Amino acid sequence: MTIRGVNQEIFRAISTNGRWGLAIVAETKVVFPAKGKLTLLGTFEGVKTFKFTADESGQWIYVGGDLVPIAGAVVVESESLQSGNHATIVAGGDFFVVKDYGYMRRRSEILAFKDGVRIKLPATVMAAMGLIPAENKPVVVEIPAIESPIAEALRKAGIV
C-alpha cells in the first residue's frame, strides 16, 4: 500500500527495549549518502520519523551509528539506542568529513565524502591539510654532544 507516495522505510534503528528510535521513509530505495532533503513527519510509536526527498538541494544525507561531524557537516538527529548502540543522521555539503565511532567508542574511523562518494583520504593527510583538528605543536629536539676521546680528536681535527 502506498500512502502519499511514500512506500518504504529506508532506514530504521530502534532501541534495545523497542521503545524509541529513528526512521527514514522515501518513495524509492535510497543508498546513503544520498542527495536530498529531510522532512520531520513526527514521532510514531516512539520512533522519530523523517521523510527523505531526493533533490539537488546541495546537501547530502548520511546515516550511521555514532557519527560526529568533523568538517562540512552537521548532525540532524542522533539517538542513543542502549547497549552501546547509536543512530545518527548527518547532513553534509559536497565535501564532508565525519568520525564514525564503534561500539562504546572503543574504536573510531574518519570518513571523507566528495559528491556522495567515500574517498580514500587518510586521517594523517586530513590533519596536515587542516580538515580535522590537530595539535600543531613544534617538536624541539636538543641533540646531545658526543663525549669521548674519539669525538675530542675529531673536534681538534675540525671534523666535528
N, C-alpha and C positions, 0 to 999 in steps of 0.2 A: 504494500500500500504506500502510495506517495502522498505526502502531506505538504502542501505549498512548495512543491519542487524539491524538498529535502527527502532523500530516500535512503541514506545510510549514515551510520555512525563511523567516522574515520579514525577517531582516537578516543580511548576510554581508559581511565586509570581510577581505580576505586580503592578506598582504604581497606586495611585488613579486616576490620569489623563490618565492612559493607555499608557504612552509614554516610560517607561523603566521598567526593572525588571530582574529577574534571572530565568533560567530554567535548568533542567537536563533531558536528554533523555537517554534511555537504551533499550537494546534488550528485556528485560523481566521486569515484575513488581518487584520493589525493596522496601523493608521496611527499613527505616533508623533507627539506624545506620546500615550501610552495609559495608562489607569489600571489598575494591577495589580501583580503581584509577579514576581520572578525567582527561579529555582532554578538553581544551577550543576549542570550534568549531568556536566561533566568536560571533558578535552581529548582530542579525537579528530582524528587526522591533523594535529596541530599547531594545531587550531582550538579555542579555549576556547569552550564551548557552554553557553548558558543557555536554560532553558525559560521562556516568558512565560505567565502565567496571569492572565487578566482577573478583577479583583475590586474590591471597594470598600474596599481597604486604606487609602486616603487618600494613596497615593503615585502619582506619575506617572513613567513611564519614558520617557526621551527618548534617541535615538541620533543620532550625527552624527560629524563629523570630529574636529578638535582643539577639544574643548569644555572650558571651565574654569568651574566653578560660581562665581557671584558672590554670590547670596543665595538661601536656601531650598532648596539642592540639594547633592548630594554625588556624587562620581564612584564608580560601581560597579566599572567596569573601563575601562582605557584601554590601547591598544596603538599603538606606533609601527610603521607598516607599510612603512617605507622610502620612498624617492623623495619625501620631504616629506609623505607621507600619514599620517593618524592615524584611529583609530576609537575612539569613546568612548561609554560607556553611562552615563547620569546618572539618578539618582532624585531627584525633587523633590516638594515639597508642593503644596498648592492654588495657591500663587503662588511662582514661582521665576524666577531670572534667571541666564543663562549667557552667557559670552563665547565666540563662535564664531570661531576663527581660520581664516584662509585658508591657501593654500599657503605653507609655510615661515614662517608668522606674518607675512607681508607686509601683511596687512590683517586687520581684526577687526570684528566686529559684535556688539552687545549685544542679546540676545533676552530678552524677558519673556513669561511664560506665566501665564495665570489659568485655572484649571479645565481645563487641557489645550489651551487656545486661545491662540495667539500674539496678544498685544495690542500696539497701536501706542503705545509709551511711549518717547519719545526718551531717549537716554542723558543728555542735559543735564538733563532733568526728574528722572530716576532719581538723578543725582548730587545735585541740590538736595534731594531727598526723603531722602537718606542711604542709599539702597538699594545704591549702588555707591560704592567708595572715591573720595574727593575730597580735594584739598589743603586747602581751607578756610583759606587764608591771607588775612588782611586786606590790602587794597590801600591803601597810604598814598601819597597824591599831594600834593606840595607845589606850590602854584600860584605861579609866578614873578611878581614885581612888575613892573609896566609902567613902564619908564623912558623918558620922552620929554617934550618941552616941553608937549605937549597933556595928558599924564597929570598933570604938575605943575599945570597950570592947572585941571584938573578936581578935583584934591585941594584946591587953595586955595579952589575954589568949593564944596567939601563934597559933590561929586557922587560921588567915588570914595573 
